[in-house]
């Protein structure tokens, strides 16, 4: 009897059975452009929020500092999700 893991792997193999098509150079370039755009957005937000974090820590505002840390984390996750969504659109358009 197969485990749930083995059954899931079998299903994945069935789904992945040669339906993939090669990625064109245009699509690769578009995906790279999306990556660069979102890397820049993430860096911009982190620089801005890290400055706010340093100011909060310097003034001893630990609650504000913790809120800013959470904001940094949540914005990074949101931007990474946006990046993957944009990349999916590029993949599906090509």
Phi, psi and omega in degrees: 000134182276148176282167178300323179298313181296321177296317179296319179295322177298318179296319179296320179297321178295319181291326184269016187283076171076013180278356183281140175247151182295149180275130180286162179297323178298317180294320178299318180294319179294321178295320178295321179295319178297316179301313181297317180300314183284330173300317180295317179297317180297314180298317180300312181294320181293320178298311180300311184288328176294326175295317177296321179297314179299319179295319179295318179293321180295326181270000177081013180275081185292325178294318177296319180298317179294321177297321179292320176300317178296321179295318178302312181297313183292324179290324177297314179298315180298315180293324177293323176294319177298320179297314180296323177296316178296321178293323176298320178298319179296315181298318182286335180282334185272000000 
